[in-house]
Each structure stands twice: as C-alpha cells, then as structure tokens.
Amino acid sequence: MDRQTTLADIEDASRKRATKREAFLAAMDEAVPWSELVEVVEPHYYPGKRGRRPMGIEKMLRMYFLQLWFGLSDEGVEDAIYDSRAFSRFMGVSFGLGDQAPDATTLLKFRRIIEANGLAGEILGRVNAVLEAKGGS
C-alpha cells in the first residue's frame, strides 16, 4: 500500500530495531497474495452503489487477518489498530493524514460475507500455500 510519509514514519525509522510483531507483520505483508484474495472476495462484496461507500476489500482483509493472527475480538482489533503503530502501519492507516480504521461493526459485516459465502477456506488455503512455498507455515 503506497502512502505519504508522516512524522511518525520518520520517528520509527530512527529506532534501532523492530519489534517481533513488526517483523511478523512486515513478513506477512510481503507474503500474503493480497490481489488474489481481493479477487476471491470481490464478487461477494458490496457494490457500493447506494449508501456509504464500502471500505476497500484489501483493508478489510488486513483487519480480518490481524483478528485471526492475534486472536482479537472485533472491538479488540479495532482498538489495537488505533493503539499499535505496527497494526496501523500494516493496515495502511495514517491517522496523521486523517485516515480512519474500519470499525468493529464493519469488520463483523465483512466476516459475515466471508462466512456466508464459504470463502474462509479458500482465503486461508491460498495464504497457507504461499507460506508453505516460501518455507514459512
């Protein structure tokens, strides 16, 4: 995800080391086939023709994976994105630029789309295949 550099990014760059969480999320950001997963979800996602514009699928997938990887509730992952620079960076959210993270209700609705259409197995299968090919899973 391309985004503008912020003061927080400059501050983070001057740190001597990354945390284990940051290293894990950077590795997953590189490994996960985001565009493939977006294609899996897209036919089932909101068309966005009426009402509020839906959140981007990739952003929702990133939130979904944070929830799975760290065993968080819907509200817990929303709070963690606001609380953790590693999480907000992984999400591509820059609060200094006015970005907002999806809320817990939006994540709940996204998970329901995944579950109602039986997409979880395909999504996780694709990610696991990539990780196994890289020798990671």
N, CA and C of each residue as an Amber inpcrd file, in Angstrom:
protein
   411
   0.8330000  -1.1700000   0.0000000   0.0000000   0.0000000   0.0000000
   0.8850000   1.2430000   0.0000000   0.8010000   2.0560000  -1.0240000
   1.5690000   3.2890000  -1.0970000   0.8680000   4.3620000  -0.2890000
   1.6550000   5.1320000   0.4640000   1.0870000   6.2150000   1.2340000
   2.1530000   7.2590000   1.5030000   1.7160000   8.4160000   1.9210000
   2.5960000   9.5360000   2.1980000   3.3670000   9.2950000   3.4940000
   4.6400000   9.7280000   3.5420000   5.4560000   9.6040000   4.7430000
   5.0040000  10.6290000   5.7710000   4.9000000  10.1710000   7.0250000
   4.4660000  11.0550000   8.1050000   5.5950000  11.2300000   9.1110000
   5.4090000  12.1430000  10.0540000   6.3780000  12.3530000  11.1170000
   6.5860000  11.0710000  11.9240000   5.5250000  10.3240000  12.1510000
   5.6410000   9.0530000  12.8890000   6.5220000   8.0650000  12.1320000
   6.4400000   8.0520000  10.7960000   7.3010000   7.1720000   9.9970000
   8.7650000   7.5500000  10.1620000   9.0390000   8.8340000  10.1720000
  10.4120000   9.3070000  10.3520000  10.9180000   8.9260000  11.7300000
  10.0620000   9.1010000  12.7420000  10.4230000   8.7240000  14.1030000
  10.6950000   7.2240000  14.1950000   9.8490000   6.4050000  13.5770000
  10.0330000   4.9570000  13.5960000  11.3280000   4.5490000  12.9080000
  11.7010000   5.2500000  11.8400000  12.9070000   4.9080000  11.0870000
  14.1670000   5.1040000  11.9190000  14.1080000   5.9640000  12.9310000
  15.2870000   6.2220000  13.7510000  15.4520000   5.2230000  14.9000000
  14.4770000   4.3310000  15.0750000  14.6000000   3.3150000  16.1290000
  15.6760000   2.3040000  15.7480000  16.3010000   1.7250000  16.7410000
  17.4020000   0.8020000  16.4990000  16.9600000  -0.5790000  16.0130000
  15.7590000  -1.0060000  16.3980000  15.2920000  -2.3330000  15.9650000
  13.7810000  -2.3630000  15.8800000  13.2960000  -3.3240000  15.1170000
  11.8480000  -3.5500000  15.0020000  11.4270000  -4.5760000  16.0470000
  10.1900000  -4.4980000  16.4690000   9.6750000  -5.4990000  17.4030000
   9.3800000  -6.7930000  16.6450000   9.1840000  -7.8670000  17.3770000
   8.8210000  -9.1410000  16.7450000   7.4890000  -9.0170000  16.0110000
   6.5590000  -8.2720000  16.5870000   5.2630000  -8.0560000  15.9480000
   5.4540000  -7.3210000  14.6140000   6.2780000  -6.2840000  14.6140000
   6.5340000  -5.5350000  13.3770000   7.1860000  -6.4220000  12.3210000
   8.1390000  -7.2430000  12.7430000   8.8160000  -8.1380000  11.8040000
   7.8250000  -9.1540000  11.2230000   6.9660000  -9.7140000  12.0760000
   5.9640000 -10.6630000  11.6170000   5.0200000 -10.0140000  10.6100000
   4.5110000  -8.8300000  10.9480000   3.5630000  -8.1610000  10.0590000
   4.2200000  -7.7430000   8.7410000   5.4720000  -7.3410000   8.7840000
   6.1760000  -6.9990000   7.5400000   6.3280000  -8.2340000   6.6590000
   6.6420000  -9.3780000   7.2780000   6.7730000 -10.6260000   6.5230000
   5.4280000 -11.0450000   5.9250000   4.3690000 -10.9250000   6.6910000
   3.0450000 -11.2910000   6.1850000   2.5740000 -10.3230000   5.1010000
   2.8990000  -9.0500000   5.2510000   2.5430000  -8.0660000   4.2340000
   3.1560000  -8.4580000   2.8930000   4.3930000  -8.9180000   2.9340000
   5.0820000  -9.3520000   1.7120000   4.5470000 -10.6830000   1.1900000
   4.2430000 -11.6040000   2.0810000   3.9040000 -12.9680000   1.6830000
   2.4700000 -13.1530000   1.1990000   1.5410000 -12.4660000   1.8230000
   0.1190000 -12.6820000   1.5120000  -0.1940000 -12.1770000   0.1000000
  -0.8330000 -12.9940000  -0.7110000  -1.1830000 -12.5800000  -2.0880000
  -2.4440000 -11.7100000  -2.0950000  -2.2910000 -10.4520000  -1.6870000
  -3.4410000  -9.5700000  -1.4670000  -4.3490000  -9.4620000  -2.6870000
  -3.7760000  -9.2710000  -3.8600000  -4.6310000  -9.0900000  -5.0470000
  -5.4380000 -10.3490000  -5.3490000  -4.8580000 -11.5260000  -5.1210000
  -5.6090000 -12.7810000  -5.3150000  -6.7840000 -12.8680000  -4.3550000
  -6.5370000 -12.4860000  -3.1110000  -7.5850000 -12.5750000  -2.0980000
  -8.7000000 -11.5730000  -2.3620000  -8.3280000 -10.3930000  -2.8360000
  -9.3380000  -9.3980000  -3.2040000 -10.2430000  -9.9750000  -4.2900000
  -9.6530000 -10.6650000  -5.2650000 -10.4420000 -11.2710000  -6.3400000
 -11.3970000 -12.3390000  -5.8280000 -11.0070000 -13.0600000  -4.7780000
 -11.8710000 -14.0830000  -4.1870000 -13.1040000 -13.4340000  -3.5490000
 -12.9040000 -12.3260000  -2.8500000 -13.9810000 -11.6780000  -2.1020000
 -14.8480000 -10.7760000  -2.9840000 -14.2450000 -10.1490000  -3.9720000
 -14.9180000  -9.1100000  -4.7600000 -16.3070000  -9.4750000  -5.2870000
 -16.5220000 -10.6770000  -5.8370000 -17.8640000 -10.9890000  -6.3490000
 -18.9550000 -11.0130000  -5.2710000 -18.5440000 -11.1070000  -4.0110000
 -19.4960000 -11.2200000  -2.9080000 -19.6150000  -9.9340000  -2.0970000
 -18.7970000  -8.9510000  -2.4160000 -18.7170000  -7.7160000  -1.6320000
 -19.7650000  -6.7150000  -2.0840000 -20.0110000  -5.7260000  -1.2550000
 -20.9960000  -4.6950000  -1.5490000 -20.6540000  -3.9640000  -2.8410000
 -21.6420000  -3.7270000  -3.6900000 -21.3580000  -2.9970000  -4.9290000
 -21.0910000  -1.5140000  -4.6920000 -21.5270000  -0.9750000  -3.5700000
 -21.2730000   0.4230000  -3.2500000 -22.0590000   1.4110000  -4.0920000
 -23.1900000   0.9750000  -4.6020000 -23.9980000   1.8600000  -5.4460000
 -24.9180000   2.7530000  -4.6350000 -25.2500000   2.3080000  -3.4110000
 -26.1400000   3.1010000  -2.5520000 -25.5310000   3.1820000  -1.1600000
 -25.8710000   4.2370000  -0.4440000 -25.3920000   4.3830000   0.9280000
 -23.9270000   4.7720000   0.9950000 -23.3420000   4.5190000   2.1590000
 -21.9290000   4.8420000   2.3490000 -21.0590000   3.9820000   1.4390000
 -19.9700000   4.5580000   0.9750000 -19.0290000   3.8010000   0.1700000
 -18.3780000   2.7230000   1.0500000 -18.3340000   1.4850000   0.5890000
 -17.7430000   0.4370000   1.4220000 -16.2280000   0.6010000   1.5520000
 -15.6900000   0.0600000   2.6340000 -14.2380000   0.0400000   2.8230000
 -13.6330000  -0.8330000   1.7360000 -12.3950000  -0.5510000   1.3950000
 -11.7030000  -1.3620000   0.4150000 -11.5480000  -2.7970000   0.8910000
 -11.6290000  -3.7400000  -0.0190000 -11.5500000  -5.1590000   0.3370000
 -10.2000000  -5.4930000   0.9430000  -9.1170000  -4.9710000   0.3650000
  -7.8020000  -5.2990000   0.9200000  -7.6740000  -4.8140000   2.3610000
  -8.1590000  -3.6250000   2.6400000  -8.0960000  -3.0980000   4.0040000
  -8.8910000  -3.9990000   4.9540000 -10.0610000  -4.4600000   4.5020000
 -10.8660000  -5.3450000   5.3370000 -10.1850000  -6.7030000   5.5300000
  -9.5420000  -7.2080000   4.4780000  -8.8040000  -8.4630000   4.6130000
  -7.6630000  -8.3210000   5.6150000  -6.9720000  -7.1970000   5.5720000
  -5.8770000  -6.9670000   6.5100000  -6.3980000  -6.9700000   7.9540000
  -7.5330000  -6.3200000   8.1750000  -8.1290000  -6.2940000   9.5150000
  -8.5600000  -7.6970000   9.9340000  -9.1410000  -8.4330000   8.9970000
  -9.5720000  -9.8100000   9.2400000  -8.3810000 -10.6840000   9.6570000
  -7.2580000 -10.5410000   8.9500000  -6.0780000 -11.3340000   9.2930000
  -5.4860000 -10.9200000  10.6280000  -5.4640000  -9.6350000  10.9300000
  -4.9910000  -9.2180000  12.2570000  -5.8170000  -9.8870000  13.3450000
  -7.1230000  -9.9400000  13.1220000  -8.0050000 -10.5720000  14.0940000
  -7.6600000 -12.0480000  14.2640000  -7.4550000 -12.7480000  13.1460000
  -7.1350000 -14.1760000  13.2050000  -5.7630000 -14.4230000  13.8340000
  -4.7600000 -13.7120000  13.3780000  -3.3840000 -13.9360000  13.8390000
  -3.1960000 -13.6340000  15.3180000  -3.9150000 -12.6330000  15.8310000
  -3.6930000 -12.2120000  17.2080000  -4.8470000 -12.5600000  18.1420000
  -5.8470000 -13.3070000  17.6430000  -6.9430000 -13.7920000  18.4760000
  -7.7480000 -12.6770000  19.1320000  -8.0780000 -11.6480000  18.3510000
  -8.7770000 -10.4850000  18.8930000 -10.2550000 -10.4930000  18.5340000
 -11.0600000  -9.8820000  19.3800000 -12.4770000  -9.6660000  19.0770000
 -12.5880000  -8.5560000  18.0380000 -13.7930000  -8.3290000  17.5360000
 -13.9970000  -7.2370000  16.5810000 -13.5740000  -5.9010000  17.1970000
 -14.0350000  -5.6360000  18.4160000 -13.6810000  -4.3920000  19.0910000
 -12.1980000  -4.3650000  19.4420000 -11.6630000  -5.5250000  19.8030000
 -10.2540000  -5.6170000  20.1750000  -9.3140000  -5.2820000  19.0270000
  -9.6340000  -5.7530000  17.8310000  -8.7680000  -5.4470000  16.6980000
  -8.9070000  -3.9800000  16.3040000 -10.1070000  -3.4300000  16.3920000
 -10.2780000  -2.0020000  16.1050000  -9.4260000  -1.1750000  17.0690000
  -9.5130000  -1.4650000  18.3610000  -8.7120000  -0.7430000  19.3570000
  -7.2180000  -0.9210000  19.1060000  -6.8090000  -2.1360000  18.7610000
  -5.3890000  -2.4200000  18.5440000  -4.8290000  -1.6270000  17.3660000
  -5.6330000  -1.4140000  16.3440000  -5.1770000  -0.6300000  15.1920000
  -4.9070000   0.8090000  15.6180000  -5.7570000   1.3430000  16.4830000
  -5.5590000   2.7040000  16.9740000  -4.4120000   2.7800000  17.9790000
  -4.1640000   1.6950000  18.6940000  -3.1850000   1.6820000  19.7690000
  -1.7800000   1.2980000  19.3070000  -1.6630000   0.5120000  18.2530000
  -0.3780000  -0.0550000  17.8390000   0.0780000   0.5080000  16.4940000
   1.2750000   1.1120000  16.4860000   1.8430000   1.6050000  15.2250000
   2.0500000   0.4530000  14.2460000   2.4400000  -0.7160000  14.7500000
   2.6560000  -1.8650000  13.8660000   1.3520000  -2.2520000  13.1710000
   0.2620000  -2.2760000  13.9180000  -1.0330000  -2.6330000  13.3380000
  -1.5120000  -1.5730000  12.3490000  -1.4190000  -0.2990000  12.7410000
  -1.9100000   0.7500000  11.8360000  -1.0630000   0.8190000  10.5680000
   0.2350000   0.5970000  10.6910000   1.0960000   0.5840000   9.5020000
   0.7170000  -0.5840000   8.5900000   0.4920000  -1.7670000   9.1660000
   0.0900000  -2.9350000   8.3870000  -1.2210000  -2.6720000   7.6550000
  -2.1200000  -1.9600000   8.3080000  -3.4170000  -1.6320000   7.7190000
  -3.3190000  -0.5450000   6.6550000  -2.2010000   0.1990000   6.6420000
  -2.0710000   1.3170000   5.7190000  -2.8510000   2.5270000   6.1730000
  -3.0640000   2.6270000   7.4910000  -3.8270000   3.7280000   8.0660000
  -2.8410000   4.7240000   8.6780000  -2.9390000   5.9690000   8.2750000
  -2.0920000   7.0250000   8.8160000  -2.9990000   8.0740000   9.4560000
  -3.1120000   8.0140000  10.7650000  -4.0270000   8.8980000  11.4720000
  -3.6310000  10.3660000  11.3220000  -2.3360000  10.6220000  11.1650000
  -1.8680000  11.9890000  10.9610000  -2.3430000  12.5780000   9.6440000
  -2.7280000  11.7210000   8.7090000  -3.2340000  12.1790000   7.4140000
  -4.7590000  12.1240000   7.3540000  -5.3890000  11.8770000   8.4990000
  -6.8490000  11.8730000   8.5610000  -7.4950000  10.5400000   8.2400000
  -6.6890000   9.4800000   8.0830000  -7.2500000   8.1540000   7.8180000
  -7.9760000   7.6400000   9.0570000  -8.9090000   6.7460000   8.8310000
  -9.6020000   6.0690000   9.9180000  -9.5570000   4.5650000   9.6590000
  -9.5280000   3.8140000  10.7170000  -9.5940000   2.3570000  10.5930000
 -11.0540000   1.9500000  10.4810000 -11.3250000   0.8300000   9.8170000
 -12.6960000   0.3160000   9.8210000 -13.1210000   0.0440000  11.2640000
 -14.3980000   0.2180000  11.5510000 -14.8580000  -0.0320000  12.9100000
 -15.2420000  -1.4980000  13.0870000 -15.5330000  -1.8600000  14.3390000
 -15.8410000  -3.2500000  14.6810000 -17.0650000  -3.7720000  13.9310000
 -18.0710000  -2.9350000  13.7450000 -19.2860000  -3.3580000  13.0390000
 -18.9900000  -3.6510000  11.5710000 -18.1360000  -2.8400000  10.9600000
 -17.7500000  -3.0680000   9.5680000 -17.0200000  -4.3990000   9.4380000
 -16.1410000  -4.7050000  10.4060000 -15.4390000  -5.9890000  10.3930000
 -16.4260000  -7.1400000  10.5600000 -17.3890000  -6.9920000  11.4580000
 -18.4000000  -8.0260000  11.6560000 -19.1390000  -8.3110000  10.3500000
 -19.5580000  -7.2650000   9.6540000 -20.2660000  -7.4430000   8.3780000
 -19.3690000  -8.0990000   7.3410000 -18.0890000  -7.7430000   7.3320000
 -17.1430000  -8.3550000   6.3930000 -16.9820000  -9.8490000   6.7030000
 -16.8110000 -10.1760000   7.9730000 -16.6870000 -11.5910000   8.3540000
 -17.9260000 -12.3800000   7.9640000 -19.0950000 -11.7730000   8.1070000
 -20.3370000 -12.4480000   7.7070000 -20.3570000 -12.7350000   6.2110000
 -19.8260000 -11.8280000   5.4040000 -19.7210000 -12.0770000   3.9580000
 -18.7980000 -13.2700000   3.7030000 -17.6670000 -13.2880000   4.3940000
 -16.7010000 -14.3930000   4.2520000 -17.3690000 -15.7140000   4.6330000
 -18.0330000 -15.7240000   5.7740000 -18.6480000 -16.9490000   6.2880000
 -19.8460000 -17.3870000   5.4500000 -20.7220000 -16.4600000   5.0970000
 -21.9480000 -16.7950000   4.3560000 -21.6440000 -17.3620000   2.9700000
 -20.5070000 -16.9870000   2.4180000 -20.1490000 -17.4440000   1.0750000
 -19.0780000 -18.5190000   1.0830000 -18.7510000 -19.0470000   2.2690000
 -17.7810000 -20.1250000   2.3820000 -16.3990000 -19.7650000   1.8480000
 -15.9630000 -18.5390000   2.0640000 -14.6970000 -18.0710000   1.4980000
 -13.4920000 -18.2850000   2.4120000 -13.7160000 -18.5160000   3.6850000
 -12.6020000 -18.6240000   4.6330000 -11.6180000 -19.7170000   4.2340000
 -12.1200000 -20.8710000   3.8650000 -11.2400000 -21.9730000   3.4810000
 -10.3800000 -21.6330000   2.2750000 -10.9840000 -21.0110000   1.2720000
 -10.2150000 -20.6360000   0.0810000  -9.1780000 -19.5640000   0.4000000
  -9.5680000 -18.5690000   1.1780000  -8.6430000 -17.4950000   1.5440000
  -7.4590000 -18.0540000   2.3230000  -7.7550000 -18.8050000   3.3720000
  -6.6810000 -19.3560000   4.1940000  -5.8530000 -20.3830000   3.4250000
  -6.4930000 -21.1370000   2.5470000  -5.7660000 -22.0990000   1.7170000
  -4.7530000 -21.4250000   0.8090000  -5.1390000 -20.3160000   0.2100000
  -4.2130000 -19.5840000  -0.6710000  -3.0350000 -19.0120000   0.1210000
  -3.3250000 -18.4670000   1.2860000  -2.2540000 -17.9140000   2.1120000
  -1.3260000 -19.0280000   2.5860000  -1.8890000 -20.1230000   3.0530000
  -1.0620000 -21.2410000   3.5140000  -0.2020000 -21.7990000   2.3870000
  -0.7410000 -21.8730000   1.1760000   0.0350000 -22.3720000   0.0340000
   1.2450000 -21.4790000  -0.2350000   1.0440000 -20.1690000  -0.1570000
   2.1550000 -19.2340000  -0.3690000   3.1980000 -19.3890000   0.7350000
   2.7400000 -19.4890000   1.9680000   3.6610000 -19.6250000   3.0950000
   4.4430000 -20.9440000   3.0220000   3.7550000 -22.0110000   2.6350000
   4.4390000 -23.2950000   2.5010000   5.4630000 -23.2620000   1.3730000
   5.1390000 -22.5920000   0.2890000   6.0770000 -22.4580000  -0.8290000
   7.3200000 -21.6750000  -0.4110000   7.1340000 -20.7360000   0.5100000
   8.2650000 -19.9380000   1.0000000   8.9590000 -20.6180000   2.1690000
   8.4220000 -21.7620000   2.6110000   9.0060000 -22.4910000   3.7230000
   8.6340000 -21.9050000   5.0780000   7.4630000 -21.1980000   5.1330000
   7.1100000 -20.4940000   6.3530000   6.0570000 -21.1310000   7.2100000
   5.0980000 -21.8290000   6.6990000   3.9790000 -22.3010000   7.5070000
   4.4190000 -23.4160000   8.3870000
